[in-house]
Each structure stands twice: as C-alpha cells, then as structure tokens.
Amino acid sequence: MEVRFFQVDAFTRQPFKGNQAGVCLLGQMPDDEVLKAIAAENNLAETAFLLPVDNGYRLRWFTPLVEMVLCGHATLASAHVLWETGLVAPDETISFTTLSGLLTASRQNGWITLDFPARACEPATLPEELRPLFKGEVTNVEFSVDRYIVELKSGAAVADFVPDRNLLAPYRLVVTGRGGEGSPYDFISRYFATPVGIDEDPVTGSAHCSLASYWAPRLHKNEFFAYQASQRGGELKVILQGNRVLLKGEAVTVIEGVFRF
C-alpha cells in the first residue's frame, strides 16, 4: 500500500517554526493499528489522516500514542495540503467529518480560518503536586475539558516557565498570561500534554478553543492575536463567536513523500 505523505509547519509562515504535522492522503481507511504505527513512525505531535467522503473529507488525528478528539494545527495543515495539491479548488471551503463533529476550513489572503467548537472553562484548584512548579506566580486556575489553565502574572512569566516532566506526567496543562505593554499579542501561552506523548506542544489550536473562552471576559473582547511561546513558536488570530472559535493561521510544506507498507 502507498500513502502520499506531507510534513507541514502550521501556525507559521516560516519553515522550521510553528507546529509540525504529518498529513496522509488515503484512498481507503486502514486499520487503527496501521494508523497508530504510521503516527509513531512520524513521531510528530500529530499525524492527520484524510479520506474523501461525499461531503468533503473524513479526518482523524493521532499522536505517537493515541487518537485525539480535536486537533487544530493538523487540521490547518490538512487544509493547506488539499489546496496546495489542487485536490480542492483555491476558493472552496473544506468540510471535515471528525470526532468533534463537522469542522470547516477556508482561506483568504494567505491565512487559513478553521471553524472549531469553543470550550468552556470552570474555576478549579491547582493540584497540590503541581504547585511547586509555579513559585507563587499563579493568579488564577481554571479547568477546560481535559486540561488545567493556569494564568501567570505576565506573558514573560509564561515564556520563562520551567516544566517538570515527572510532575506533569498525569496532567495536561496550559500556562498563559497577558501580552503586556508594548507586546503585539493579547495573550501568550504554552501547552504541555505528557499523558498523550507530547511533553510540550509547539502551537496548539485546541488549547486556543479554551483560551478564547478564558480571555474574553478578562480582556473584554472577542478577537485576539495570540502567541504560543514554545521553542519553535507560532502565531494565531483567534475569534470567539458564541459557541464557536475561529482559528486563523498560516502554513508551509517542508517534506513531501510516500509511505509504503
């Protein structure tokens, strides 16, 4: 069996920045064990698998360990590949059937817009074992779906945060802070997901589905320019619209090839 494969850097216009995603174009859906093996072989934060269906494409996402319910950067990468290869017309909106329902992608002026579900946040208490990580810099804690959101006193504190893989092993964690005076960004964040095989994710669309809900009442606005301060780094435009979030980003292909098995 042969599968066309692309590696795309998402939420960036520069190669070797943003978040790496594998994109596999399928003629039929292999068994889950094959999908898991390909994702493990890639060893990227996510590998996306695309299969044409009547209303667009079926889309599944795998980390090197597990299948994911929602993934922003691999969806952005998938849309980018479909347009760049000519499989979808340049001005056509793409519909994806996923575990999170119907998601769409469109593009304008080089920016890809993803229409995703917003994720609610609720007040929470930071687990006792995580408190040594923060040294009194925490200003607020909330929980969203499957991860803690920890607000620090500044965006600089987020950039300087030093994670501990052993302490974080059972938890998914987002740390975030205001961009601050002179920053072009409304907020800055980082995301750690050791339980699913990702110690630190470079740029995370799904986290911003929660962060949009978190920051809207605090910044008194619904449109944000956000930065994820990982080593690779990446930018997103984020718009909260009721129970939906529009995630806007750019992408660049860095590898193209074929899987044979």
N, C-alpha and C positions, 0 to 999 in steps of 0.2 A: 504494500500500500504506500502511496506517496501523498504527502500533505504539503501544500505550499505554506511557507513559514516566513514571518516578518518580525523583526525586533524594532520596536518603536519607542522613542523617548517622548513621553507625554507630559503635558503642562509645561512645555518649554519650546522655544524656537531654536535652541542650540543643541547640537549633538552632544551627548555625554552629560547632559543636565536633565532635570526633571525625573520622572519615574519610568523605569524600563518595563515594557510589557511585551510578551510574545503574543502574536496573533496567528492562528492556524485557520486556513480556509479549507473546509471539509466538503466532500461530496456525499458522505454519509456519516452518521454519528457512531464512532467506535464505542466499545465497552468502556465503562468508567475506569477500569484498571488501566486501559491504554491511555486515557486522558490523564490520569494521575501520573503515569510513567513519563509521558511527554513533558508535563509540567515539572516533574522532578528533574528530568534531563536538562531542561532550560535553566532551572534554579533561579528564576526571576520572581519578583514579588507576585506577579500574576501572569498566567497564560490564558488567553481568551480563545475559545473555540466557536467558530461561526459556521452555521449550516443554513443554506437558503430554505425558506418556507414561504407559504403563499402570501403572507402579509409583510415580508421582509426577511429577517434572519433570526434564527434561534441562537442565543448567545449564552455560553456558560464560562465561568471563571474558576481557575484553580491556582492556589498557591502550591509550593512544592509539597505541602502536606495535605491540604483539604480543599473541597469545593466551597466557594464563597457565595453568599446570598446577594451581595451587591459589591460592585467594583467600578469606580469612576475612571481611573486612568486607563484601564484595559478596554473600557467601552469607548473612550475617546480615541485610543489607538486603533480599535477596530473600525470605527467610522473613517478615520484617516486613511487606513489601508483600502477600504472599499471605494472611496473616492479616488485615491491616487492610482489604483489599478484599473479604473474605468468600469468596475463592476456595478457601480451606481453613478448615475449622472451627477455632474458637479453641483447642480442646484436642487437635487432631490433630497428630501428629508428621509432618513433611515429609521425604520422601526425595528426594535429588538424585543423578542419574546424572552423573558428571563425569569429567574426565581423571585424577582422583585416586581413582577408584572411587566407591562408594556413600557419600554423606555424609548425615547427618540433622540436623534442627533441631527442637527442642521449646521450649516456654516455660512459665515459672512465675513468678508474682508480678512480671511485667513484664520479667524477664530471659530472654533467648533463649540456649539452650545449643546449640552446634554440636559434633558428634562428628567429629573430624578425626584423620588419622594423625599419630602422633608422628614427629619427625625426629631421627635420631641425630646426635651431634656427635663429631668426632675432633680430637685435638690437631693444631695447624697452626703454621706460621711466617708471620708477617705479611710480605707482600711489601715489598721494600725501598723501593719508591716511595711506600708509604703511611706509612712510619714518621715522616716529618716532620709528619704531622697530629697526632701524639699527645704529643710533648714529654715522653717518659718516664713517662706516666701509665698505660701498659698493664700490667696484672697477669697477663693470660692471653689466649691466642688459640686458637680452635678453628674448624673448618670444618664446615658443615652443608649438604649437598645442593648448593647453588649460591652460598653466601654465607659470608663470614667473620663470626665472632662475636668481638668484641674487648671484653674486660672491662676497665673503667677502675677507678680506685681508689675511686670513690664515685658515687652517683647524681647528686650535684651536678656532678661532672666530666662526666657524660653530658649533663646539661642545658646545660652551658657549652661543649660541644664545638663547634668551628667547622669545618664541612666545606669541602672544596675540590672543586668540581665537576670540574675538569680532572683532578685526581689520581684521583678516584673513578670517572671515566668508564668504565673497563673492569670495575669491580667492584661486586658487591652487598655491602653491609656493614651489620652490626648492631653498635651500641655499647651496652653495658649495664653496670650497676653496682648494688650493693646499695642498698636504700632508706635504710638508716642509722637511727640512733637518733632516735626522735620521728617518723619517717615512717610513714604508714599503709600504705606499699607495701613488698612484699618485694623487688622489684627494679624498676628504671627502665631504659628502653631508647629507642633511636631507630633508624630504618632508612632506608638510602639505596640507591636502585636505579636509578641513572642509565642503565645499559645497556638497561632496558626503558621508559625515558621518564619515570621518577619520581625527581626529584632527592632529595626526602625524602618518604616516605610518612607521613601523619599518624598512623594507627594500623593495625597490621599483624597480622592473625590468623595468617598463615602463619609469620611470624617467631617467634611465641609457641609454635608447634609445635616449634621448635628450642630456644627459651629454656626451655621446661618441662623438656626433657631436660638442658639445660645446668645449670640451677639446682638441680634435685632433689638431686644428690649433694653440692652445696656448702652448701645450706641445710638438708639432712636433712629434707625434707618434700616432699609431692607436691601440695599445694594452695597457690596463690599469689594475692595481689592485686597486680596489675601496673599500671604507668602508662607510657604512651608519651609522651615529653616533647617532642613536636613543637610548633610554634606553636599548632596547634589543640588538641592534647592529647586523651587518651582513656584510659579505664579498662577493664580486663579482669579477670575471675576466671578462673583457669587451673588445671585439674586434670589431672595426669598419671596415666593408668591403663594400665599396661603399654605396649602399642604404640599406644595412642590418647591423644588430648588432648581434654579438654572445654574449650571456649572459651565464656565467658559474657559477654554484653554487652547493652546497650540500644540503641534506635534511634528516630529521629524522621524523618518525611517532611517535606521542605521545599518540594518542587516536584512538581506533577503536570501532565502534558500529553500530547501526541500527536506522534509523528514521522510526517510524510507524505512519501513519496517514490515 
